[in-house]
C-alpha cells in the first residue's frame, strides 16, 4: 500500500493556518490539525491525497467535521473565543457558515465555487453568504474618526484623507471642550489629535480621557512629539510628525484599524 506522506506534508501549512483561524487559537488549531492528519493517514485515498491539489477541499471539510464533533462532545462550543481584534470580532458574530466561507475565500484563497463545495452550499447561496460576511467585515473596519486640530486647513486635509480611505469623519474639534462634546454626541471609534491646541488645552489630556471612558484608539498628529515624552504619554497612541505626509496618515490609520482596542486606563 502506498504511503502518501509527501502529499500530506505539502498540505500541512494550509491545514494549520486554517485550523488556527477556525478555532481562534494557535494551540487548539494545531491540535485540530494534528487530529486531522491522524485521520487522513488511516485512509489517505478517501481524503483525496491521490488527487493532488483537489485534496485540499476534502481536508478542509474534514477539519470542519472534526471541529464540530469536538463541540458536540463538549470540547469547546464550536466557535472561537471572543477576540479584541475588530475583524476577528466581526467574524465571530457571523453565522458559522458565513464565517467559514469568508475564511476559505479570503484567507485560504479558494474560489467561491470551491468554498461552496467544501461547505456543501449551492452556488447562489454561497454568493449571498459571502456578500453578508464581507459587508460585516467592511463595517467593522470602517472607523468613525474624530479630528482634533485647531488649524482649519490641516483639519480639512486630514478629514479628506480619512474620507478617501473609506472612513467617516464624525466631527472636528479645536479644543478639549469641543472634543468631549463630540465624543458624547458622535461616538467616534478613532481620534486624530494635535498635542498643543490654540486655547491652551492639551491633546494629551483629551487622549487620556478617551482612553479612560471609551478605550479609544488615538493617533497624535503633532510637531511637538517631545511633549508626549515629557508627559509620559507615548503609550496613548501612534505619533505622526508634522509636517505630515498623506502616506504617514494613511499608514497610521491602517495600523489602528487592525489593532485590538486598547485597555482602558484606570
LUMTOR-71432 format. One record per residue (C-alpha): residue in one letter; chain; z, x, y; residue number from 0. Coordinates in steps of 0.001 Angstrom, whole numbers, plus 500000, padded with zeros to 6 digits. Last residue first. Layout:
% residues N
- A / A / Z / X / Y / NUM;
...
//
This chain:
% residues 266
- X / A / 535486 / 492299 / 553079 / 265;
- X / A / 531831 / 493120 / 553374 / 264;
- X / A / 529380 / 491058 / 551368 / 263;
- X / A / 527574 / 492863 / 548561 / 262;
- X / A / 523943 / 493447 / 549338 / 261;
- X / A / 521195 / 491095 / 548127 / 260;
- X / A / 519099 / 492788 / 545494 / 259;
- X / A / 516244 / 494916 / 546853 / 258;
- X / A / 512607 / 493920 / 546333 / 257;
- X / A / 512205 / 492167 / 549661 / 256;
- X / A / 514063 / 494944 / 551478 / 255;
- X / A / 511671 / 497593 / 550183 / 254;
- X / A / 508696 / 495556 / 551398 / 253;
- X / A / 510348 / 495080 / 554796 / 252;
- X / A / 510935 / 498822 / 555169 / 251;
- X / A / 507360 / 499658 / 554132 / 250;
- X / A / 505878 / 497120 / 556546 / 249;
- X / A / 507930 / 498443 / 559458 / 248;
- X / A / 507022 / 502059 / 558690 / 247;
- X / A / 503320 / 501210 / 558282 / 246;
- X / A / 503234 / 499398 / 561616 / 245;
- X / A / 504521 / 502552 / 563253 / 244;
- X / A / 507814 / 502889 / 565081 / 243;
- X / A / 508617 / 504551 / 568393 / 242;
- X / A / 511341 / 504093 / 567428 / 241;
- X / A / 512963 / 505029 / 564157 / 240;
- X / A / 513106 / 502673 / 561191 / 239;
- X / A / 516530 / 502661 / 559521 / 238;
- X / A / 517450 / 500774 / 556361 / 237;
- X / A / 520622 / 498754 / 556335 / 236;
- X / A / 524401 / 498489 / 556545 / 235;
- X / A / 525102 / 501805 / 554827 / 234;
- X / A / 524180 / 503719 / 557983 / 233;
- X / A / 527058 / 502009 / 559822 / 232;
- X / A / 529744 / 504669 / 560145 / 231;
- X / A / 529813 / 504047 / 563916 / 230;
- X / A / 528905 / 507663 / 564735 / 229;
- X / A / 526253 / 507667 / 562013 / 228;
- X / A / 524723 / 504433 / 563277 / 227;
- X / A / 524803 / 505698 / 566863 / 226;
- X / A / 522719 / 508691 / 565772 / 225;
- X / A / 519995 / 506209 / 564827 / 224;
- X / A / 519439 / 505642 / 568525 / 223;
- X / A / 515683 / 505135 / 568823 / 222;
- X / A / 516029 / 501901 / 566903 / 221;
- X / A / 514647 / 499465 / 564359 / 220;
- X / A / 517641 / 498798 / 562093 / 219;
- X / A / 516791 / 496818 / 558950 / 218;
- X / A / 519193 / 494244 / 557542 / 217;
- X / A / 519694 / 492410 / 554243 / 216;
- X / A / 522141 / 489533 / 554658 / 215;
- X / A / 525429 / 489255 / 552760 / 214;
- X / A / 525782 / 485925 / 554649 / 213;
- X / A / 529117 / 485973 / 556475 / 212;
- X / A / 530340 / 489530 / 556165 / 211;
- X / A / 526918 / 491201 / 556044 / 210;
- X / A / 525614 / 489232 / 558998 / 209;
- X / A / 528767 / 490011 / 560985 / 208;
- X / A / 528408 / 493704 / 560240 / 207;
- X / A / 524752 / 493586 / 561255 / 206;
- X / A / 525623 / 491908 / 564551 / 205;
- X / A / 528244 / 494548 / 565212 / 204;
- X / A / 525665 / 497240 / 564539 / 203;
- X / A / 523120 / 495548 / 566779 / 202;
- X / A / 525542 / 496124 / 569621 / 201;
- X / A / 526129 / 494188 / 572819 / 200;
- X / A / 525757 / 495961 / 576153 / 199;
- X / A / 523609 / 493281 / 577792 / 198;
- X / A / 520447 / 495314 / 577188 / 197;
- X / A / 520909 / 495805 / 573443 / 196;
- X / A / 521559 / 499117 / 571707 / 195;
- X / A / 521088 / 499037 / 567927 / 194;
- X / A / 517817 / 497111 / 567578 / 193;
- X / A / 517832 / 494750 / 564646 / 192;
- X / A / 515435 / 493442 / 562021 / 191;
- X / A / 517180 / 490699 / 560027 / 190;
- X / A / 516394 / 489283 / 556599 / 189;
- X / A / 517243 / 485982 / 554854 / 188;
- X / A / 517456 / 483892 / 558024 / 187;
- X / A / 519442 / 480632 / 558087 / 186;
- X / A / 517753 / 479040 / 561126 / 185;
- X / A / 520580 / 477298 / 563016 / 184;
- X / A / 523644 / 479352 / 562084 / 183;
- X / A / 521990 / 482769 / 562114 / 182;
- X / A / 520038 / 481846 / 565215 / 181;
- X / A / 523263 / 481139 / 567123 / 180;
- X / A / 524706 / 484427 / 565894 / 179;
- X / A / 521632 / 486266 / 567163 / 178;
- X / A / 521711 / 484503 / 570527 / 177;
- X / A / 525311 / 485568 / 571144 / 176;
- X / A / 524694 / 489098 / 569879 / 175;
- X / A / 521840 / 489820 / 572249 / 174;
- X / A / 518064 / 489549 / 572733 / 173;
- X / A / 517296 / 487127 / 569915 / 172;
- X / A / 514105 / 486223 / 568082 / 171;
- X / A / 513513 / 483357 / 565681 / 170;
- X / A / 512558 / 482185 / 562195 / 169;
- X / A / 509764 / 484725 / 561870 / 168;
- X / A / 508273 / 483705 / 558534 / 167;
- X / A / 506860 / 486166 / 556020 / 166;
- X / A / 503235 / 486523 / 554960 / 165;
- X / A / 502885 / 490214 / 555764 / 164;
- X / A / 500897 / 489349 / 558913 / 163;
- X / A / 503859 / 487249 / 560048 / 162;
- X / A / 506246 / 490209 / 559915 / 161;
- X / A / 503782 / 492472 / 561722 / 160;
- X / A / 503286 / 489819 / 564416 / 159;
- X / A / 507051 / 489473 / 564854 / 158;
- X / A / 507470 / 493230 / 565242 / 157;
- X / A / 504831 / 493275 / 567989 / 156;
- X / A / 506390 / 490273 / 569758 / 155;
- X / A / 509859 / 491824 / 569663 / 154;
- X / A / 508381 / 495083 / 570966 / 153;
- X / A / 506773 / 493247 / 573888 / 152;
- X / A / 509939 / 491260 / 574657 / 151;
- X / A / 512223 / 494296 / 574699 / 150;
- X / A / 515687 / 492890 / 573950 / 149;
- X / A / 515231 / 493061 / 570159 / 148;
- X / A / 516969 / 491059 / 567434 / 147;
- X / A / 514256 / 489772 / 565085 / 146;
- X / A / 515319 / 487193 / 562486 / 145;
- X / A / 513141 / 487030 / 559390 / 144;
- X / A / 512871 / 484171 / 556921 / 143;
- X / A / 511579 / 486067 / 553901 / 142;
- X / A / 508872 / 485158 / 551418 / 141;
- X / A / 509513 / 486917 / 548106 / 140;
- X / A / 511335 / 483989 / 546504 / 139;
- X / A / 508584 / 481615 / 547641 / 138;
- X / A / 505968 / 483850 / 546066 / 137;
- X / A / 507971 / 483860 / 542835 / 136;
- X / A / 508136 / 480063 / 542749 / 135;
- X / A / 504468 / 479692 / 543652 / 134;
- X / A / 503519 / 482138 / 540915 / 133;
- X / A / 505523 / 480242 / 538323 / 132;
- X / A / 504018 / 476877 / 539248 / 131;
- X / A / 500480 / 478282 / 539168 / 130;
- X / A / 501164 / 479878 / 535790 / 129;
- X / A / 502362 / 476570 / 534334 / 128;
- X / A / 499319 / 474665 / 535602 / 127;
- X / A / 496841 / 477247 / 534295 / 126;
- X / A / 498660 / 477341 / 530942 / 125;
- X / A / 498449 / 473562 / 530649 / 124;
- X / A / 494691 / 473741 / 531154 / 123;
- X / A / 494380 / 476435 / 528491 / 122;
- X / A / 496484 / 474515 / 525911 / 121;
- X / A / 499711 / 476354 / 525168 / 120;
- X / A / 500706 / 478025 / 521896 / 119;
- X / A / 502830 / 480575 / 523757 / 118;
- X / A / 500975 / 483607 / 522404 / 117;
- X / A / 497655 / 481783 / 522715 / 116;
- X / A / 498381 / 480824 / 526324 / 115;
- X / A / 499102 / 484474 / 527059 / 114;
- X / A / 495753 / 485466 / 525573 / 113;
- X / A / 493865 / 482803 / 527541 / 112;
- X / A / 495621 / 483765 / 530778 / 111;
- X / A / 494594 / 487377 / 530203 / 110;
- X / A / 497381 / 489705 / 529236 / 109;
- X / A / 498571 / 492341 / 531694 / 108;
- X / A / 502053 / 492793 / 530276 / 107;
- X / A / 503967 / 492372 / 533528 / 106;
- X / A / 501860 / 489782 / 535338 / 105;
- X / A / 500241 / 487834 / 532504 / 104;
- X / A / 502943 / 488063 / 529846 / 103;
- X / A / 505750 / 487872 / 532393 / 102;
- X / A / 504334 / 484781 / 534092 / 101;
- X / A / 503781 / 483026 / 530757 / 100;
- X / A / 507309 / 483831 / 529655 / 99;
- X / A / 508811 / 482408 / 532834 / 98;
- X / A / 506642 / 479285 / 532711 / 97;
- X / A / 507592 / 478598 / 529076 / 96;
- X / A / 511276 / 479101 / 529912 / 95;
- X / A / 511307 / 476616 / 532782 / 94;
- X / A / 511792 / 478655 / 535947 / 93;
- X / A / 515178 / 479469 / 537483 / 92;
- X / A / 515312 / 482826 / 535694 / 91;
- X / A / 512006 / 483759 / 537304 / 90;
- X / A / 513386 / 483125 / 540779 / 89;
- X / A / 516473 / 485217 / 540041 / 88;
- X / A / 514263 / 488033 / 538757 / 87;
- X / A / 512292 / 487823 / 541998 / 86;
- X / A / 515389 / 487786 / 544217 / 85;
- X / A / 517255 / 490594 / 542394 / 84;
- X / A / 520956 / 489716 / 542065 / 83;
- X / A / 520319 / 488666 / 538456 / 82;
- X / A / 521705 / 485742 / 536471 / 81;
- X / A / 521804 / 486531 / 532766 / 80;
- X / A / 518611 / 486350 / 530765 / 79;
- X / A / 517936 / 483131 / 528854 / 78;
- X / A / 518033 / 482321 / 525140 / 77;
- X / A / 521706 / 481460 / 525291 / 76;
- X / A / 523265 / 484618 / 523918 / 75;
- X / A / 523968 / 485178 / 520220 / 74;
- X / A / 524908 / 481636 / 519165 / 73;
- X / A / 522627 / 481482 / 516139 / 72;
- X / A / 520223 / 479263 / 518050 / 71;
- X / A / 520084 / 481892 / 520796 / 70;
- X / A / 519337 / 484621 / 518266 / 69;
- X / A / 516610 / 482449 / 516738 / 68;
- X / A / 515021 / 482045 / 520175 / 67;
- X / A / 514893 / 485815 / 520671 / 66;
- X / A / 513488 / 486345 / 517177 / 65;
- X / A / 510736 / 483783 / 517733 / 64;
- X / A / 509862 / 485072 / 521198 / 63;
- X / A / 509669 / 488653 / 519914 / 62;
- X / A / 507429 / 487437 / 517080 / 61;
- X / A / 505047 / 485821 / 519585 / 60;
- X / A / 504859 / 489114 / 521484 / 59;
- X / A / 504098 / 490922 / 518219 / 58;
- X / A / 501348 / 488477 / 517288 / 57;
- X / A / 499680 / 488941 / 520669 / 56;
- X / A / 499936 / 492709 / 520445 / 55;
- X / A / 498293 / 492756 / 517015 / 54;
- X / A / 494905 / 491997 / 518504 / 53;
- X / A / 494823 / 495553 / 519825 / 52;
- X / A / 494138 / 496913 / 516338 / 51;
- X / A / 493576 / 494254 / 513678 / 50;
- X / A / 495295 / 495923 / 510707 / 49;
- X / A / 498620 / 495700 / 512546 / 48;
- X / A / 498058 / 491957 / 512679 / 47;
- X / A / 501514 / 490534 / 512161 / 46;
- X / A / 500922 / 489495 / 508551 / 45;
- X / A / 499271 / 492861 / 507983 / 44;
- X / A / 502515 / 494709 / 508699 / 43;
- X / A / 504792 / 492684 / 506395 / 42;
- X / A / 508153 / 494462 / 505898 / 41;
- X / A / 507481 / 496885 / 508740 / 40;
- X / A / 506947 / 493912 / 511043 / 39;
- X / A / 510450 / 492543 / 510501 / 38;
- X / A / 512153 / 495891 / 511181 / 37;
- X / A / 509966 / 496446 / 514251 / 36;
- X / A / 511017 / 493077 / 515703 / 35;
- X / A / 514690 / 493860 / 515113 / 34;
- X / A / 514241 / 497110 / 517012 / 33;
- X / A / 512527 / 495283 / 519877 / 32;
- X / A / 515427 / 492821 / 520050 / 31;
- X / A / 517979 / 495650 / 520096 / 30;
- X / A / 515988 / 497361 / 522854 / 29;
- X / A / 515992 / 494160 / 524883 / 28;
- X / A / 519712 / 493621 / 524424 / 27;
- X / A / 520482 / 497115 / 525720 / 26;
- X / A / 517913 / 497191 / 528507 / 25;
- X / A / 518858 / 493814 / 529942 / 24;
- X / A / 517073 / 490661 / 531122 / 23;
- X / A / 516243 / 489351 / 527671 / 22;
- X / A / 512531 / 488748 / 528214 / 21;
- X / A / 512124 / 491656 / 530612 / 20;
- X / A / 513777 / 494076 / 528176 / 19;
- X / A / 511759 / 492677 / 525266 / 18;
- X / A / 508555 / 493037 / 527300 / 17;
- X / A / 509127 / 496696 / 528030 / 16;
- X / A / 510318 / 497495 / 524520 / 15;
- X / A / 507417 / 495766 / 522815 / 14;
- X / A / 504833 / 497283 / 525147 / 13;
- X / A / 506187 / 500813 / 524597 / 12;
- X / A / 506334 / 500186 / 520817 / 11;
- X / A / 502713 / 499089 / 520356 / 10;
- X / A / 501260 / 502524 / 519610 / 9;
- X / A / 504117 / 503193 / 517170 / 8;
- X / A / 503102 / 500109 / 515180 / 7;
- X / A / 499587 / 501456 / 514706 / 6;
- X / A / 500913 / 504858 / 513653 / 5;
- X / A / 503368 / 503375 / 511177 / 4;
- X / A / 500854 / 501109 / 509483 / 3;
- X / A / 501840 / 502010 / 505913 / 2;
- X / A / 499038 / 501376 / 503398 / 1;
- X / A / 500000 / 500000 / 500000 / 0;
//
